Amino acid sequence: MLRLGKNRPGQMPEPKGPGPAGLSRAQVQTDGEDVSGGCRDGWTKRWVQSKHQSDYGKFRLDSGKFYQDKERDKGLQTTEDAKFYALSARFKPFSNENETLVVQFSVKHEQGIDCGGGYVKLFPATLNQEDMHSESQYYIMFGPDICGFGNNRLQVILYHRGKYHENNKTLKCRINKDTHLYTLILRPNATYEVKIDNEKVTGGELEADWDFLPPKKIKDPYARKPRKWDERLQIEDPEDKKPEDWQDSEFIPDPDAKKPDDWNEAMDGVWEGPLIPNVKYKGEWKPRIIDNPNYQGEWIHPEIDNPKYRPDPTICHYHNISVLGLDLWQVKSGSIFDNFLLTNDEEFAEEVGNMTWGLRKDVEQQWRELYEEMEKQKEAEEAKKKREKQRAKQEDIWGLDEEDEEENEEDAEEEAEERPKQEGSGERASVDQKEAHFEQKDEL
């Protein structure tokens, strides 16, 4: 489903046919206009495959291996491994100036994606869809971006004054095989919110979480930390003295050792007695630690207003938003994109999410778990058969089983060769009978 526009209908439309993306059998609207195409292949007429490269990966309409409703849950699925994808759909241009903009869609990585994108992009009306590529200018890039273990980011990249800006927070996406709903909300008061599965995961001020503008405050370039500023939280007690009887030598000269009578210092050097362990050794003495009475705390560099800062009320105000695109790279294909929604109504977006992703999630998860369990059992049975076969080969020291297998293979080949001959003779006999029958009928 691709639902576009600002109007909030009273209820979800009844199923009529596949939408422009073929992503569900729900009616697709652009300010009330039906653009579904009216047939199963309508999505191929609505969505445009880029020709910028000749080897872009292909999409198909599919609900995957596990779903709640096979027809309703169909979406755009990537089908080729290690491919770039470039597909887009155009709609009537609109602006989010002084309006809330909600971008929402669902994606299912049922293949267990290891490296690839699962995000969408919003483009201006100037985009040439047949030439769309990774360097094409876009306004918003939003969705999961996964590459390697632990590197699962939720990208929120926004365009402003000729540059792309990433969110300064580290946002994590979901990496399991279930369908997940992703929602980005940009509000006219320069705040935002990101939701996964209709639950808020982050939010705040646009200026604070993206580097669109120079900072409001900067460190005073003329401020210097005073030389006598004491940042030591604790110090050694200056009044603590080492006891006079403190023994800090681990070894001492043996007091019972005597210099040999024949020791010649001119020849042998200065005589030094052997060392023995000091029984009174107490270790290295250190003064006790006390709180620093002169502690002033960590010195904080004072800040001043940044003379280069200028507030910009046009942040994330986009004009002529007119194309939604899937511009991706995937190593392992199989991701299914569904339920695209652009609206200015946050509550409506949440309702749509609950009526699409919300209805399928539990059944889909149960089916996925059952499917995975069956796959595990199948793999275990195949592994067991392989082990039994290997064990039989090891025990068959005379090679009798191999001879039997060869004979069985030869018999199977002979049967395969004889079968066409028998079928051919049977067909000829059948034809002869039919001819005889027809001749007999003519005579009668």
HELIX and SHEET records of a PDB file:
HELIX    1   1 GLY A   42  ARG A   46  1                                   5    
HELIX    2   2 GLN A  129  ASP A  131  5                                   3    
HELIX    3   3 LEU A  206  ASP A  209  1                                   4    
HELIX    4   4 GLU A  265  ASP A  268  1                                   4    
HELIX    5   5 GLU A  346  MET A  355  1                                  10    
HELIX    6   6 TRP A  357  GLU A  395  1                                  39    
HELIX    7   7 LEU A  400  GLU A  443  1                                  44    
SHEET    1   A 4 LEU A   2  ARG A   3  0                                        
SHEET    2   A 4 ILE A 336  THR A 343  1                                        
SHEET    3   A 4 GLY A  75  THR A  78 -1                                        
SHEET    4   A 4 PHE A  59  ASP A  62 -1                                        
SHEET    1   B 6 LEU A   2  ARG A   3  0                                        
SHEET    2   B 6 ILE A 336  THR A 343  1                                        
SHEET    3   B 6 LEU A 101  LYS A 108 -1                                        
SHEET    4   B 6 THR A 179  LEU A 186 -1                                        
SHEET    5   B 6 THR A 191  ILE A 196 -1                                        
SHEET    6   B 6 GLU A 199  GLU A 205 -1                                        
SHEET    1   C 2 GLN A  29  THR A  30  0                                        
SHEET    2   C 2 GLU A  33  ASP A  34 -1                                        
SHEET    1   D 6 TRP A  47  GLN A  49  0                                        
SHEET    2   D 6 LYS A  83  PHE A  94 -1                                        
SHEET    3   D 6 ILE A 321  GLN A 330 -1                                        
SHEET    4   D 6 VAL A 120  PRO A 124 -1                                        
SHEET    5   D 6 ILE A 140  CYS A 147 -1                                        
SHEET    6   D 6 CYS A 115  GLY A 117 -1                                        
SHEET    1   E 7 TRP A  47  GLN A  49  0                                        
SHEET    2   E 7 LYS A  83  PHE A  94 -1                                        
SHEET    3   E 7 ILE A 321  GLN A 330 -1                                        
SHEET    4   E 7 VAL A 120  PRO A 124 -1                                        
SHEET    5   E 7 ILE A 140  CYS A 147 -1                                        
SHEET    6   E 7 ASN A 152  HIS A 160 -1                                        
SHEET    7   E 7 LYS A 163  GLU A 166 -1                                        
SHEET    1   F 2 LYS A 217  LYS A 219  0                                        
SHEET    2   F 2 GLU A 303  ASP A 305 -1                                        
SHEET    1   G 2 GLN A 234  GLU A 236  0                                        
SHEET    2   G 2 ILE A 289  ASP A 291 -1                                        
SHEET    1   H 2 PHE A 251  PRO A 253  0                                        
SHEET    2   H 2 LEU A 275  PRO A 277 -1                                        
END                                                                             
